[in-house]
Every structure is written in C-alpha cells, then in structure tokens.
Amino acid sequence: MLKLENISKNFGEFSLKNVNLEVKKGEYFVLLGASGAGKSIILEVIAGLMKAESGKIFLNEQEISKLKIQQRKVGLVFQDYAIFPHKSVFQNIAYSLNKLSKSEAEKIVHSLAQEMNILHLLQRKADTLSGGEKQRVAIARTLARKPDILLLDEPLSALDAQLKSELRKLLRRINKQGQTILHVTHDYDEAIALADKIAIMQKGTVVQDGDIKEVFQNPRSHFVANFIGISNYYDAEICKIKKRGIKIARINDKVSFRLETPEKEGTKGKVFVKTESVFVFKEHIESSARNNFSGKIIDILPVKSGIELWIDVGVKISALITLETLEKFGFVENENVWISFKATAVQFVADEEC
C-alpha cells in the first residue's frame, strides 16, 4: 500500500535519517513520538508538500516521490484543520468536487456529512464551528477526494476528553469501512486506542515498529520504554537457572531479578517491570512472590493514574499506588520499606544480536 524507503532530509540542526515505513491496505497505522521528532514532516513528504533529499515513496507499488501534490492519491488533514473560514460547511466539503455535476457533488457531500454527524451544519459558516466540528469538516473534505490513504496530523490534540472519545470512535469506524489511515500523535494512550501497527520516532529516526501489542510489550530501548510509560527498565543478563524454570537476570552487582523466560544463560537484553506490578509494604511479609527487596523511598510523585513511589533498592524502581493507599499507610520520603513483585511480572527482551 504505502512504503517509504530510506527517506532522508537535512534541516541543519535536525534531519530525517533513513526513515522506512510500510503501511498495508486497510491498516490503522500510528506514528508516535515526542514533539520535534519529525512525524509531521513525514506526512508532508508523503503528501508532496516537502521534497525528501533521498529515498523513495511508493503508493500501491507505484513510485510517487516525484509526482505533484495533486497527482498523489493521499489526503492530509492538518493539525489546525486548514478549512476555509468564509465558506460554508457544504462548500468546504465540496471544494474538490468541482469537476462533478451538481447532483453528484451534493450526493457525496450529504453522504459524508451524515457519516461525520454534521449534516445539520451544512449551511453554517466554518468560522462559527467548534474545534470538534471543524475537525469533522476537515476529515469530510479530505475524504471527498477518495484518497488511497488518509494522513492525520495530531487530529485530536486540540480537543477536550469527550470530543477526543467521539472522534476516536469516528476514526475507527472510517478505518473499519476500509480506509487506510496513517495517524501522527505524541499521545501513546491515543495510539493504544486506535492503532493496528505502530512506529515510534526519536530525533528523525524510526527506533521501533511493529504490531501494537509487540511494541508495547517488548520495548527495545530505554527511550521506547520511557515513552510508553514503562519506568522500570534495566539492562540485564541471564546469569543463572534456578529450580522450576525460574531464572536469574543480573541487573548490577547488588540486584538481580527472578523471572520466567525461555532465554539461555548468558543472554543479554533488557528487563522491565510495570509499576502496577510492584507492591510496597512497611515491613517484610511472607509472600509467594519471588522478588523481594528492602529499600528507601526517595520520591513520591502524583501521576495521572495515582501516586508513583520511587524506591532505591540498589536500583531505582517505581511502584504505582492509589492516593487512598498513600494516606492509609502514610508512606513518606526517606522511609525504609519492602517491595515485592512476582517472577511473572518481569519481562525480558533479548538484545537483537542475541
């Protein structure tokens, strides 16, 4: 469907470096990364608004790298909507349909407006609409061109929580009807909600890509792990095999984790433990968990999903608790505590060369 081969462009202090992507027909593909990673530039290169210095772009096996914007069957929805404020909603959606008869154009506009739930707004001027309504108009206008692939640049970033939820449902429905979508965002919750496939960008380079489950469950770098919200991520080596299939992953000279993994002794890689899998206690307790450590609370941070405790046990490890738990047990900084987590909570990702 869409394939990027070694796309590069130098801007001086920033550059795209050999970006490779492949989006299959019917996929919902999300390009995820922090602001300034180069995500929006990729969309502009695909759309033809910007020319890459090297590399090739293929759409349906046809190279489009040198085609003019109007010759590329792609539709780009900008972050700021870019609809005509002085025109009506109808006129905006019908903008690319000027070669059709009036009746044909009206049929397409009404069909798209109904799909976007903006049929009642067709005679309204665009500058009187809310952000969510403008976004729907922008998507409808782009779909009117019947693009082979729909490119979305941070389409939900300016919307409140309720509107985001509504637009997510709309975009997923459009995709399920067969529309291929490449969606750029910095929000990994958004990626989880929408993506079939995902690619993560860092400083102009794709650092990992694949199925959404594969990438989120097997981050292959500290950057990817931190970006998707995994705080407890460490270099490790499988150094010993214990009874009943339990293995030892050495983090450093003081700390090792017990885990279940098929990897052989001597395998190097990364281990990670989700914050919600780490339990904190005032005292050491008898537990079936294979990983038990004493340490000191070094930080207490409010986060979106609760309270994050950072404990130094020879490595810094984070535990997620509720505000009610914090108040109930009265955890404070510099307090000595015990942490516990199961061997099954420890995930190991072997380095690629292994």
C-alpha positions in Angstrom: 0.0 0.0 0.0 2.3 2.8 1.3 6.0 2.2 1.5 8.8 4.6 2.5 12.4 3.6 1.7 15.3 5.4 3.3 13.6 8.8 3.4 16.1 11.5 4.5 16.1 15.3 4.7 18.6 17.6 6.4 17.4 20.8 8.1 20.7 21.7 9.7 20.1 21.1 13.4 17.5 18.5 12.6 17.3 15.8 10.0 15.2 12.8 8.9 17.5 9.8 8.7 16.7 6.8 6.5 13.1 6.5 7.6 11.5 3.2 6.5 7.8 2.6 6.9 5.3 0.2 5.4 1.5 0.7 5.8 -0.7 -2.1 4.4 -4.1 -1.6 2.9 -6.8 -1.2 5.5 -4.4 -0.7 8.4 -4.7 1.9 11.1 -1.0 2.9 11.4 0.1 5.3 14.1 3.4 7.2 14.0 4.2 8.0 17.6 6.8 10.3 19.0 7.6 13.5 21.1 7.2 17.0 19.6 10.0 17.7 17.2 10.7 14.0 16.4 9.9 14.6 12.7 6.4 13.0 12.5 4.6 15.9 10.7 7.5 16.3 8.3 7.0 12.6 7.2 3.3 13.4 6.4 4.3 16.4 4.4 6.9 14.4 2.4 4.3 11.7 1.7 1.7 14.3 0.6 4.3 16.1 -1.6 4.3 19.4 0.3 8.0 18.8 1.1 10.6 17.0 -1.0 13.0 14.5 0.5 16.6 14.7 -0.4 16.9 11.0 -0.8 14.8 7.9 -0.6 11.6 6.7 -2.3 7.9 6.7 -1.7 5.6 4.0 -3.1 1.8 4.0 -3.1 0.1 0.9 -4.4 3.5 -0.2 -5.8 3.8 3.0 -7.9 6.7 5.4 -7.0 5.2 8.8 -6.2 8.3 10.5 -4.9 8.4 12.9 -7.9 4.7 13.4 -8.5 3.0 16.7 -7.9 0.7 17.1 -4.9 -2.5 16.8 -7.0 -1.2 13.6 -8.6 -0.8 11.7 -5.3 -3.9 9.9 -4.1 -3.3 10.9 -0.5 -5.4 13.1 1.8 -3.7 15.2 4.5 -5.7 16.6 7.5 -3.7 19.3 9.1 -3.5 19.8 12.9 -5.1 23.3 12.6 -7.8 21.9 10.3 -7.0 24.4 7.4 -10.6 24.8 6.3 -11.9 27.9 4.6 -13.4 30.1 7.4 -15.5 32.3 5.0 -17.1 29.3 3.2 -20.0 27.2 4.5 -19.5 23.6 5.7 -21.1 22.4 2.4 -18.7 24.5 0.3 -15.7 23.2 2.3 -16.6 19.6 1.8 -17.4 20.1 -1.9 -14.2 22.0 -2.6 -12.5 19.2 -4.5 -15.7 18.1 -6.3 -15.9 20.9 -8.9 -15.5 18.5 -11.8 -18.6 16.6 -10.9 -22.2 17.6 -11.7 -24.1 19.5 -9.0 -26.3 16.5 -8.2 -23.3 14.1 -7.9 -21.4 16.6 -5.6 -24.4 17.1 -3.4 -24.9 13.3 -3.0 -21.2 12.9 -1.9 -21.4 15.9 0.5 -24.6 14.8 2.1 -23.3 11.2 2.5 -20.0 12.4 4.1 -21.8 14.9 6.3 -24.1 12.2 7.6 -21.2 9.9 8.3 -19.5 12.7 10.2 -22.7 13.7 12.0 -22.5 17.3 10.7 -25.5 17.1 8.3 -27.2 19.8 10.3 -24.3 22.1 9.9 -24.0 22.2 6.1 -25.2 25.8 5.8 -23.1 27.1 8.7 -20.0 29.2 8.1 -16.9 27.4 9.1 -15.7 30.1 11.4 -18.7 29.6 13.7 -17.9 26.0 14.4 -16.4 24.4 17.5 -13.0 22.6 17.3 -14.6 19.2 17.1 -16.9 20.3 14.3 -14.1 21.9 12.3 -12.1 18.6 12.6 -15.1 16.6 11.2 -15.4 19.1 8.4 -11.7 18.8 7.6 -11.9 15.0 7.6 -15.0 15.0 5.4 -13.4 17.4 2.9 -10.3 15.2 2.7 -12.4 12.0 2.3 -14.3 13.6 -0.6 -11.2 13.2 -2.7 -11.4 9.5 -2.1 -7.7 9.2 -1.0 -6.0 5.8 -1.0 -4.5 6.8 2.3 -5.7 9.3 4.9 -2.9 11.2 6.7 -3.8 12.7 10.1 -1.6 15.2 11.8 -2.3 15.2 15.6 -6.1 15.2 14.8 -7.2 15.0 18.5 -4.6 17.2 20.2 -6.8 20.4 20.5 -9.9 18.6 21.7 -11.3 18.0 25.2 -11.7 14.5 26.6 -15.3 13.9 25.5 -14.6 15.1 21.9 -11.5 13.0 21.7 -13.5 9.9 22.6 -16.1 10.7 20.0 -13.5 11.4 17.3 -11.7 8.2 18.1 -14.8 6.2 17.5 -15.4 8.0 14.3 -11.9 7.4 13.0 -12.0 3.7 13.9 -15.3 3.4 12.1 -13.9 5.1 9.0 -11.0 2.6 9.1 -13.2 -0.4 9.6 -15.1 0.7 6.4 -11.8 0.1 4.5 -10.0 3.5 4.7 -6.2 3.1 5.3 -5.0 5.7 7.9 -1.6 7.0 8.9 -2.1 8.9 12.1 0.6 11.1 13.8 0.4 11.7 17.5 2.6 12.2 20.7 -0.1 10.5 22.9 0.5 6.8 23.5 -2.9 6.3 25.0 -4.3 7.5 21.7 -2.1 5.0 19.9 -3.3 2.2 22.1 -6.9 3.1 21.4 -6.6 3.2 17.6 -3.5 1.5 16.1 -3.1 -1.8 14.4 0.5 -1.1 13.8 2.8 1.5 15.3 6.2 3.1 14.7 8.0 5.2 17.3 10.2 8.1 16.2 13.1 9.7 18.0 15.1 12.6 16.6 14.2 11.9 13.0 14.6 8.2 13.1 12.2 5.3 13.5 13.5 3.4 16.5 10.9 0.6 16.7 7.9 -0.5 14.7 5.5 -3.4 14.6 2.2 -4.7 15.9 0.8 -2.5 18.7 1.0 -5.4 21.2 4.5 -6.4 20.2 5.9 -2.8 20.6 4.2 -2.0 23.9 5.0 -5.4 25.5 8.6 -5.6 24.1 10.2 -2.2 24.1 13.7 -2.5 22.7 15.3 0.6 24.1 15.2 2.8 27.2 13.7 5.6 25.1 10.8 3.5 23.8 10.1 2.1 27.3 10.1 5.5 28.9 8.0 7.0 26.1 5.2 4.4 26.5 5.2 4.8 30.3 7.4 2.0 31.5 9.6 3.4 34.3 11.3 0.2 35.5 13.6 -0.7 32.6 17.1 -2.1 33.0 20.0 -3.7 31.1 20.3 -7.3 32.3 22.0 -10.7 31.6 20.6 -14.1 32.3 23.2 -15.5 34.6 21.7 -18.5 36.4 18.9 -21.0 36.1 17.1 -21.9 39.3 14.7 -24.7 40.1 11.2 -25.0 38.4 12.2 -22.9 35.4 12.9 -19.7 37.4 16.0 -17.8 36.0 18.1 -15.0 37.4 18.6 -11.8 35.5 21.5 -9.8 36.9 20.9 -6.0 36.8 24.1 -5.0 38.6 26.5 -6.4 41.3 23.8 -5.9 44.0 20.5 -6.5 42.3 19.1 -9.5 40.4 15.5 -10.3 39.4 13.9 -13.7 39.3 11.8 -14.3 36.2 10.4 -16.8 33.8 11.9 -16.7 30.3 13.0 -19.2 27.6 16.3 -17.4 27.1 19.5 -19.2 27.8 22.2 -18.4 30.4 24.5 -15.6 29.1 21.8 -13.9 27.1 21.9 -10.1 27.3 19.0 -7.9 27.0 16.5 -5.7 28.9 14.1 -6.4 31.7 11.1 -4.3 32.7 8.5 -4.4 35.4 5.3 -2.4 35.2 4.8 0.0 38.1 1.4 -1.5 38.9 3.0 -4.9 39.5 5.3 -3.7 42.3 3.8 -3.8 45.8 5.1 -1.8 48.7 5.0 -2.8 52.4 6.0 -1.2 55.7 7.7 -4.5 56.8 8.9 -7.7 55.2 6.0 -10.2 54.8 5.8 -13.8 53.8 4.8 -13.9 50.1 4.9 -16.3 47.2 6.4 -13.5 45.1 10.0 -14.4 44.0 11.3 -10.8 44.1 11.5 -9.2 47.5 13.8 -6.2 48.2 14.3 -3.7 51.1 14.9 -0.1 50.2 14.3 3.5 50.9 11.6 5.8 49.4 13.4 8.6 47.5 10.5 10.3 45.8 6.7 10.5 45.9 5.0 11.8 42.7 1.4 12.4 41.8 0.7 11.0 38.3 -2.4 10.7 36.1 -3.2 7.2 37.3 -2.4 7.6 41.0 0.8 8.1 43.1 4.2 6.9 42.0 6.7 5.9 44.7 10.3 5.7 43.8 12.3 3.3 45.9 16.1 2.7 45.9 16.8 -1.0 46.4 20.2 -0.9 44.7 18.4 0.2 41.5 15.7 2.8 41.4 12.3 1.2 41.0 8.9 2.7 40.7 5.6 1.4 42.2 2.1 2.8 41.4 -0.3 3.1 44.3 -3.6 4.9 44.9 -3.9 8.1 46.9 -6.0 6.2 49.4 -3.2 3.7 49.9 -0.7 6.5 50.4 -2.9 8.1 53.0 -3.8 4.8 54.7 -0.1 3.6 55.1 1.4 7.1 55.4 4.4 6.5 53.2 6.9 9.3 53.4 10.3 10.1 51.7 13.4 8.6 53.3 11.3 5.8 54.9 12.6 2.3 54.7 10.1 -0.1 53.1 9.9 -3.5 51.4 8.9 -4.1 47.8 7.6 -7.3 46.2 6.7 -8.5 42.7 6.2 -11.9 41.0 8.6 -13.6 38.7 5.9 -13.5 36.0 5.8 -9.7 36.3 9.3 -9.4 35.0 9.6 -9.3 31.2 12.8 -10.0 29.4 13.7 -8.8 25.8 16.9 -10.2 24.4 19.2 -7.8 22.5 18.8 -8.3 18.8 22.3 -9.6 18.3 21.5 -12.5 20.7 
